[in-house]
Amino acid sequence: MTRSAAGYALIETLVAAGIVVALAAGVAQVALLTSAAVQASGAQGRALFLAVQKIEQLQSLAWTFDDALQAVSDDATNLAFDPPAPGGRGLQSSGPISGPGVDAGYVDYLDRNGRWVGAGPRPPAGTAFVRRWSVSPVASPGGDVLLLQVLVVAAGARGPAATLELRPNDPGVTWLVAVRVRR
């Protein structure tokens, strides 16, 4: 082999190695992005499940009429505890669902597996999700319609999530709304 041919072979080898390294780096970056997307979708799916769970709890509370057609409402179940306990506000009207002045009776905290870890004005250690809800009467004849809202925030993604101003379109926020009609 001549000296110039050996030089070309070395250059070809270096170019080929550079192409392989560039491709490997691209594949590694795609793998990292895919892993992050899968992890984020898992947290978002968990947040949606937790929001549905709270809406179902709110909808299971008494909001009906008795035999004498008198309005019956559960105004005493505490849904901020798991399992729900007496001594709460049930379907009483709450304050706004977002903002720094959220009523501690309408918030609870869950770990990364969705297990209840506490309630109150501040998230305890181990909080991965902050779940807030609100109950608002809707102007209607007889006042027999409620607007139920549940907001779930992945705490780690937003910092001190219990004190943030939140909007439905914010990233990392799951917001679920239901209407309840007294029957």
DRENPA-3360 file (N, C-alpha, C; in nm, 2 decimals, always signed):
BEGIN
1 = MTRSAAGY = +0.08/-0.12/+0.00/+0.00/+0.00/+0.00/+0.09/+0.12/+0.00 ~ +0.05/+0.22/-0.08/+0.13/+0.34/-0.09/+0.10/+0.43/+0.03 ~ +0.19/+0.52/+0.05/+0.17/+0.61/+0.16/+0.05/+0.70/+0.15 ~ +0.01/+0.75/+0.03/-0.11/+0.83/+0.02/-0.23/+0.74/+0.03 ~ -0.23/+0.62/-0.01/-0.35/+0.53/+0.01/-0.37/+0.50/+0.16 ~ -0.26/+0.49/+0.23/-0.27/+0.46/+0.38/-0.33/+0.59/+0.45 ~ -0.30/+0.70/+0.40/-0.35/+0.83/+0.46/-0.50/+0.84/+0.43 ~ -0.54/+0.80/+0.31/-0.69/+0.80/+0.28/-0.76/+0.70/+0.36;
9 = ALIETLVA = -0.71/+0.59/+0.39/-0.77/+0.48/+0.47/-0.79/+0.53/+0.61 ~ -0.69/+0.60/+0.66/-0.70/+0.66/+0.80/-0.81/+0.77/+0.81 ~ -0.81/+0.85/+0.70/-0.92/+0.96/+0.70/-1.05/+0.89/+0.69 ~ -1.07/+0.79/+0.61/-1.20/+0.72/+0.59/-1.24/+0.66/+0.72 ~ -1.15/+0.60/+0.79/-1.18/+0.54/+0.92/-1.22/+0.64/+1.03 ~ -1.15/+0.76/+1.03/-1.19/+0.87/+1.12/-1.33/+0.92/+1.09 ~ -1.36/+0.94/+0.96/-1.49/+0.99/+0.92/-1.60/+0.89/+0.96 ~ -1.57/+0.77/+0.94/-1.67/+0.66/+0.97/-1.69/+0.66/+1.12;
17 = AGIVVALA = -1.59/+0.67/+1.20/-1.60/+0.67/+1.35/-1.68/+0.79/+1.39 ~ -1.65/+0.91/+1.33/-1.73/+1.03/+1.36/-1.88/+1.01/+1.34 ~ -1.91/+0.95/+1.22/-2.05/+0.93/+1.19/-2.11/+0.84/+1.29 ~ -2.05/+0.73/+1.33/-2.10/+0.64/+1.43/-2.12/+0.71/+1.56 ~ -2.03/+0.79/+1.60/-2.04/+0.86/+1.73/-2.16/+0.96/+1.73 ~ -2.17/+1.03/+1.61/-2.28/+1.12/+1.60/-2.42/+1.05/+1.60 ~ -2.43/+0.94/+1.54/-2.55/+0.86/+1.54/-2.58/+0.81/+1.68 ~ -2.48/+0.76/+1.75/-2.50/+0.71/+1.88/-2.54/+0.82/+1.98;
25 = AGVAQVAL = -2.49/+0.93/+1.96/-2.53/+1.05/+2.05/-2.68/+1.08/+2.02 ~ -2.72/+1.08/+1.89/-2.86/+1.11/+1.86/-2.95/+1.01/+1.91 ~ -2.91/+0.88/+1.91/-3.00/+0.77/+1.96/-3.01/+0.78/+2.11 ~ -2.90/+0.82/+2.18/-2.90/+0.83/+2.32/-2.99/+0.95/+2.36 ~ -2.99/+1.06/+2.29/-3.07/+1.18/+2.32/-3.22/+1.14/+2.30 ~ -3.25/+1.07/+2.19/-3.39/+1.02/+2.17/-3.44/+0.93/+2.28 ~ -3.35/+0.84/+2.33/-3.38/+0.75/+2.44/-3.41/+0.83/+2.57 ~ -3.33/+0.93/+2.60/-3.35/+1.01/+2.71/-3.49/+1.09/+2.71;
33 = LTSAAVQA = -3.51/+1.15/+2.59/-3.64/+1.22/+2.57/-3.76/+1.13/+2.58 ~ -3.75/+1.01/+2.53/-3.86/+0.92/+2.54/-3.88/+0.87/+2.68 ~ -3.77/+0.85/+2.75/-3.79/+0.81/+2.89/-3.85/+0.92/+2.97 ~ -3.82/+1.05/+2.95/-3.88/+1.16/+3.02/-4.03/+1.17/+2.98 ~ -4.06/+1.15/+2.86/-4.20/+1.16/+2.81/-4.28/+1.05/+2.88 ~ -4.23/+0.93/+2.89/-4.30/+0.82/+2.95/-4.32/+0.85/+3.10 ~ -4.22/+0.90/+3.16/-4.23/+0.93/+3.30/-4.34/+1.04/+3.33 ~ -4.34/+1.15/+3.24/-4.43/+1.26/+3.26/-4.58/+1.21/+3.23;
41 = SGAQGRAL = -4.59/+1.12/+3.13/-4.73/+1.07/+3.10/-4.78/+0.98/+3.21 ~ -4.69/+0.91/+3.28/-4.73/+0.83/+3.40/-4.78/+0.92/+3.51 ~ -4.71/+1.03/+3.54/-4.75/+1.12/+3.64/-4.88/+1.19/+3.60 ~ -4.90/+1.22/+3.48/-5.02/+1.29/+3.43/-5.14/+1.19/+3.44 ~ -5.12/+1.06/+3.41/-5.22/+0.96/+3.42/-5.26/+0.94/+3.57 ~ -5.16/+0.94/+3.65/-5.19/+0.92/+3.80/-5.27/+1.04/+3.85 ~ -5.23/+1.16/+3.80/-5.30/+1.28/+3.85/-5.45/+1.28/+3.80 ~ -5.47/+1.23/+3.68/-5.61/+1.22/+3.63/-5.69/+1.12/+3.71;
49 = FLAVQKIE = -5.63/+1.01/+3.74/-5.69/+0.91/+3.83/-5.73/+0.97/+3.96 ~ -5.64/+1.04/+4.02/-5.66/+1.10/+4.15/-5.77/+1.21/+4.15 ~ -5.78/+1.28/+4.04/-5.89/+1.38/+4.02/-6.03/+1.31/+4.01 ~ -6.03/+1.20/+3.93/-6.15/+1.12/+3.91/-6.20/+1.06/+4.04 ~ -6.10/+1.01/+4.12/-6.13/+0.96/+4.25/-6.20/+1.06/+4.34 ~ -6.15/+1.18/+4.35/-6.21/+1.28/+4.43/-6.35/+1.32/+4.38 ~ -6.36/+1.34/+4.25/-6.50/+1.37/+4.19/-6.60/+1.26/+4.23 ~ -6.55/+1.13/+4.23/-6.64/+1.02/+4.27/-6.68/+1.03/+4.41;
57 = QLQSLAWT = -6.58/+1.07/+4.50/-6.62/+1.09/+4.64/-6.72/+1.20/+4.66 ~ -6.70/+1.31/+4.59/-6.79/+1.42/+4.60/-6.93/+1.38/+4.55 ~ -6.94/+1.31/+4.44/-7.06/+1.26/+4.39/-7.13/+1.16/+4.47 ~ -7.06/+1.09/+4.56/-7.12/+0.99/+4.64/-7.19/+1.04/+4.76 ~ -7.16/+1.17/+4.80/-7.22/+1.23/+4.91/-7.37/+1.26/+4.89 ~ -7.45/+1.26/+4.99/-7.60/+1.28/+4.97/-7.62/+1.42/+4.92 ~ -7.70/+1.42/+4.81/-7.75/+1.55/+4.75/-7.88/+1.51/+4.68 ~ -7.98/+1.50/+4.76/-8.11/+1.45/+4.71/-8.23/+1.51/+4.77;
65 = FDDALQAV = -8.34/+1.45/+4.76/-8.46/+1.50/+4.83/-8.51/+1.38/+4.91 ~ -8.57/+1.41/+5.03/-8.63/+1.30/+5.11/-8.77/+1.27/+5.06 ~ -8.85/+1.19/+5.13/-8.98/+1.15/+5.09/-9.08/+1.27/+5.09 ~ -9.05/+1.37/+5.18/-9.13/+1.49/+5.19/-9.09/+1.60/+5.09 ~ -9.00/+1.56/+5.00/-8.94/+1.65/+4.90/-8.86/+1.77/+4.97 ~ -8.80/+1.74/+5.08/-8.71/+1.84/+5.15/-8.57/+1.81/+5.10 ~ -8.49/+1.91/+5.07/-8.36/+1.89/+5.03/-8.27/+1.83/+5.14 ~ -8.19/+1.73/+5.10/-8.10/+1.66/+5.18/-7.96/+1.68/+5.13;
73 = SDDATNLA = -7.87/+1.72/+5.21/-7.73/+1.74/+5.16/-7.63/+1.70/+5.27 ~ -7.53/+1.63/+5.23/-7.42/+1.59/+5.32/-7.33/+1.71/+5.34 ~ -7.34/+1.78/+5.45/-7.26/+1.89/+5.48/-7.16/+1.87/+5.60 ~ -7.13/+1.74/+5.62/-7.05/+1.71/+5.74/-6.94/+1.61/+5.72 ~ -6.93/+1.55/+5.60/-6.83/+1.45/+5.58/-6.70/+1.52/+5.54 ~ -6.59/+1.48/+5.60/-6.46/+1.53/+5.58/-6.38/+1.45/+5.47 ~ -6.38/+1.51/+5.35/-6.31/+1.44/+5.24/-6.16/+1.47/+5.23 ~ -6.11/+1.55/+5.33/-5.97/+1.58/+5.33/-5.89/+1.46/+5.40;
81 = FDPPAPGG = -5.97/+1.36/+5.45/-5.90/+1.25/+5.52/-5.93/+1.12/+5.44 ~ -5.85/+1.03/+5.45/-5.87/+0.90/+5.39/-5.86/+0.79/+5.50 ~ -5.97/+0.72/+5.52/-6.10/+0.73/+5.46/-6.17/+0.85/+5.51 ~ -6.27/+0.90/+5.43/-6.35/+1.01/+5.47/-6.40/+1.00/+5.61 ~ -6.41/+1.10/+5.69/-6.45/+1.10/+5.83/-6.56/+1.21/+5.86 ~ -6.62/+1.20/+5.97/-6.72/+1.30/+6.01/-6.64/+1.43/+6.05 ~ -6.71/+1.54/+6.06/-6.64/+1.66/+6.10/-6.59/+1.75/+5.99 ~ -6.64/+1.73/+5.87/-6.59/+1.81/+5.76/-6.70/+1.90/+5.71;
89 = RGLQSSGP = -6.68/+1.93/+5.58/-6.78/+2.03/+5.52/-6.86/+1.96/+5.41 ~ -6.83/+1.84/+5.37/-6.91/+1.77/+5.27/-6.93/+1.85/+5.15 ~ -7.06/+1.88/+5.11/-7.09/+1.96/+4.99/-7.12/+2.10/+5.02 ~ -7.07/+2.15/+5.13/-7.09/+2.30/+5.16/-7.00/+2.37/+5.06 ~ -7.05/+2.49/+5.03/-6.98/+2.58/+4.93/-6.84/+2.61/+4.98 ~ -6.75/+2.60/+4.89/-6.61/+2.63/+4.93/-6.56/+2.76/+4.87 ~ -6.44/+2.80/+4.90/-6.38/+2.91/+4.83/-6.33/+2.87/+4.69 ~ -6.25/+2.96/+4.63/-6.19/+2.93/+4.50/-6.10/+2.81/+4.50;
97 = ISGPGVDA = -6.09/+2.74/+4.39/-6.00/+2.62/+4.39/-5.85/+2.65/+4.38 ~ -5.82/+2.77/+4.33/-5.68/+2.80/+4.31/-5.65/+2.93/+4.38 ~ -5.52/+2.95/+4.40/-5.47/+3.08/+4.46/-5.41/+3.05/+4.60 ~ -5.35/+3.15/+4.66/-5.28/+3.13/+4.79/-5.38/+3.11/+4.91 ~ -5.50/+3.15/+4.90/-5.59/+3.14/+5.01/-5.68/+3.01/+5.01 ~ -5.63/+2.90/+4.95/-5.72/+2.78/+4.94/-5.75/+2.73/+5.08 ~ -5.88/+2.70/+5.10/-5.93/+2.65/+5.23/-5.87/+2.51/+5.26 ~ -5.81/+2.50/+5.37/-5.75/+2.37/+5.41/-5.85/+2.25/+5.42;
105 = GYVDYLDR = -5.98/+2.28/+5.43/-6.08/+2.17/+5.43/-6.10/+2.11/+5.30 ~ -6.04/+2.17/+5.19/-6.07/+2.13/+5.06/-5.94/+2.09/+4.99 ~ -5.84/+2.04/+5.06/-5.71/+2.00/+5.00/-5.66/+1.88/+5.07 ~ -5.60/+1.79/+5.00/-5.52/+1.68/+5.06/-5.40/+1.65/+4.98 ~ -5.31/+1.57/+5.04/-5.18/+1.55/+4.98/-5.16/+1.40/+4.97 ~ -5.10/+1.36/+4.85/-5.08/+1.22/+4.82/-4.93/+1.19/+4.78 ~ -4.89/+1.07/+4.81/-4.75/+1.03/+4.77/-4.75/+0.99/+4.62 ~ -4.63/+0.95/+4.57/-4.62/+0.92/+4.43/-4.70/+0.81/+4.38;
113 = NGRWVGAG = -4.75/+0.72/+4.48/-4.83/+0.61/+4.44/-4.98/+0.64/+4.46 ~ -5.01/+0.77/+4.49/-5.15/+0.81/+4.51/-5.21/+0.78/+4.64 ~ -5.12/+0.74/+4.74/-5.17/+0.72/+4.88/-5.18/+0.85/+4.96 ~ -5.28/+0.86/+5.04/-5.30/+0.98/+5.12/-5.19/+0.99/+5.22 ~ -5.13/+1.11/+5.23/-5.03/+1.14/+5.33/-5.06/+1.25/+5.43 ~ -5.17/+1.32/+5.40/-5.21/+1.43/+5.49/-5.30/+1.53/+5.44 ~ -5.34/+1.62/+5.52/-5.43/+1.73/+5.48/-5.38/+1.86/+5.56 ~ -5.45/+1.97/+5.54/-5.41/+2.09/+5.61/-5.35/+2.20/+5.52;
121 = PRPPAGTA = -5.30/+2.30/+5.58/-5.26/+2.42/+5.50/-5.12/+2.39/+5.43 ~ -5.04/+2.30/+5.48/-4.91/+2.28/+5.42/-4.89/+2.13/+5.38 ~ -4.82/+2.10/+5.27/-4.79/+1.96/+5.23/-4.69/+1.90/+5.33 ~ -4.72/+1.78/+5.38/-4.63/+1.71/+5.46/-4.52/+1.64/+5.38 ~ -4.41/+1.59/+5.44/-4.31/+1.53/+5.38/-4.36/+1.41/+5.30 ~ -4.31/+1.38/+5.18/-4.35/+1.27/+5.10/-4.46/+1.31/+5.00 ~ -4.50/+1.43/+5.00/-4.61/+1.48/+4.91/-4.56/+1.48/+4.76 ~ -4.63/+1.41/+4.68/-4.59/+1.41/+4.53/-4.71/+1.48/+4.46;
129 = FVRRWSVS = -4.83/+1.47/+4.51/-4.94/+1.53/+4.44/-5.02/+1.62/+4.54 ~ -5.06/+1.74/+4.50/-5.15/+1.82/+4.58/-5.29/+1.81/+4.51 ~ -5.39/+1.78/+4.59/-5.52/+1.77/+4.53/-5.62/+1.87/+4.60 ~ -5.67/+1.96/+4.52/-5.77/+2.06/+4.58/-5.90/+2.03/+4.51 ~ -6.01/+2.07/+4.58/-6.14/+2.07/+4.52/-6.22/+2.18/+4.57 ~ -6.33/+2.21/+4.49/-6.42/+2.31/+4.53/-6.56/+2.27/+4.50 ~ -6.66/+2.32/+4.58/-6.80/+2.30/+4.56/-6.86/+2.43/+4.55 ~ -6.93/+2.46/+4.44/-6.99/+2.59/+4.42/-7.14/+2.57/+4.37;
137 = PVASPGGD = -7.23/+2.64/+4.44/-7.37/+2.63/+4.39/-7.38/+2.71/+4.25 ~ -7.46/+2.65/+4.16/-7.48/+2.72/+4.04/-7.62/+2.78/+4.04 ~ -7.63/+2.91/+4.00/-7.75/+2.98/+4.00/-7.86/+2.90/+3.92 ~ -7.96/+2.85/+3.99/-8.06/+2.77/+3.92/-8.19/+2.78/+4.01 ~ -8.30/+2.76/+3.95/-8.43/+2.76/+4.03/-8.42/+2.65/+4.14 ~ -8.43/+2.69/+4.26/-8.42/+2.60/+4.37/-8.28/+2.58/+4.42 ~ -8.18/+2.62/+4.35/-8.04/+2.61/+4.39/-8.00/+2.46/+4.41 ~ -8.05/+2.38/+4.31/-8.02/+2.23/+4.33/-7.91/+2.18/+4.23;
145 = VLLLQVLV = -7.82/+2.27/+4.19/-7.71/+2.23/+4.10/-7.58/+2.28/+4.17 ~ -7.49/+2.19/+4.17/-7.35/+2.21/+4.22/-7.25/+2.20/+4.11 ~ -7.15/+2.28/+4.11/-7.03/+2.27/+4.02/-6.92/+2.21/+4.11 ~ -6.87/+2.10/+4.07/-6.76/+2.03/+4.15/-6.64/+2.04/+4.06 ~ -6.53/+2.09/+4.12/-6.40/+2.10/+4.05/-6.29/+2.03/+4.14 ~ -6.20/+1.96/+4.07/-6.09/+1.90/+4.13/-5.97/+1.93/+4.05 ~ -5.86/+1.98/+4.12/-5.74/+2.02/+4.06/-5.63/+1.93/+4.12 ~ -5.54/+1.87/+4.04/-5.43/+1.79/+4.10/-5.30/+1.84/+4.03;
153 = VAAGARGP = -5.21/+1.87/+4.12/-5.08/+1.92/+4.08/-4.97/+1.82/+4.12 ~ -4.88/+1.79/+4.03/-4.76/+1.71/+4.06/-4.67/+1.81/+4.14 ~ -4.65/+1.79/+4.27/-4.58/+1.89/+4.35/-4.44/+1.91/+4.31 ~ -4.36/+1.81/+4.27/-4.22/+1.83/+4.24/-4.20/+1.91/+4.12 ~ -4.30/+1.91/+4.02/-4.28/+1.98/+3.90/-4.30/+2.13/+3.91 ~ -4.37/+2.17/+4.02/-4.41/+2.31/+4.03/-4.36/+2.38/+4.15 ~ -4.27/+2.32/+4.22/-4.22/+2.38/+4.35/-4.32/+2.37/+4.46 ~ -4.34/+2.47/+4.54/-4.43/+2.46/+4.65/-4.57/+2.48/+4.60;
161 = AATLELRP = -4.63/+2.37/+4.54/-4.75/+2.37/+4.47/-4.87/+2.41/+4.55 ~ -4.87/+2.40/+4.68/-4.98/+2.44/+4.76/-5.01/+2.59/+4.76 ~ -4.91/+2.67/+4.72/-4.93/+2.82/+4.73/-4.92/+2.88/+4.59 ~ -4.92/+2.81/+4.48/-4.91/+2.86/+4.35/-5.05/+2.91/+4.29 ~ -5.05/+3.02/+4.22/-5.17/+3.05/+4.14/-5.17/+2.96/+4.02 ~ -5.29/+2.89/+4.01/-5.30/+2.79/+3.90/-5.41/+2.82/+3.81 ~ -5.39/+2.78/+3.68/-5.49/+2.80/+3.58/-5.51/+2.66/+3.51 ~ -5.63/+2.64/+3.45/-5.65/+2.51/+3.39/-5.55/+2.47/+3.28;
169 = NDPGVTWL = -5.49/+2.56/+3.21/-5.40/+2.53/+3.10/-5.25/+2.52/+3.14 ~ -5.23/+2.54/+3.27/-5.09/+2.53/+3.31/-5.03/+2.39/+3.29 ~ -4.90/+2.38/+3.26/-4.84/+2.24/+3.25/-4.84/+2.18/+3.39 ~ -4.86/+2.05/+3.39/-4.85/+1.98/+3.52/-4.97/+1.99/+3.61 ~ -5.08/+2.05/+3.55/-5.20/+2.06/+3.63/-5.31/+1.98/+3.56 ~ -5.38/+1.90/+3.64/-5.50/+1.83/+3.59/-5.62/+1.89/+3.66 ~ -5.71/+1.93/+3.58/-5.83/+2.00/+3.63/-5.95/+1.93/+3.58 ~ -6.04/+1.88/+3.66/-6.16/+1.81/+3.63/-6.28/+1.88/+3.68;
177 = VAVRVRR = -6.39/+1.89/+3.60/-6.51/+1.96/+3.64/-6.63/+1.86/+3.62 ~ -6.72/+1.87/+3.72/-6.85/+1.79/+3.70/-6.96/+1.87/+3.76 ~ -7.08/+1.85/+3.71/-7.20/+1.91/+3.76/-7.29/+1.81/+3.83 ~ -7.34/+1.85/+3.94/-7.42/+1.76/+4.02/-7.56/+1.82/+4.04 ~ -7.67/+1.75/+4.00/-7.80/+1.80/+4.01/-7.87/+1.72/+4.12 ~ -7.94/+1.79/+4.21/-8.01/+1.72/+4.31/-8.13/+1.65/+4.25 ~ -8.15/+1.53/+4.29/-8.27/+1.45/+4.24/-8.34/+1.38/+4.36;
% end
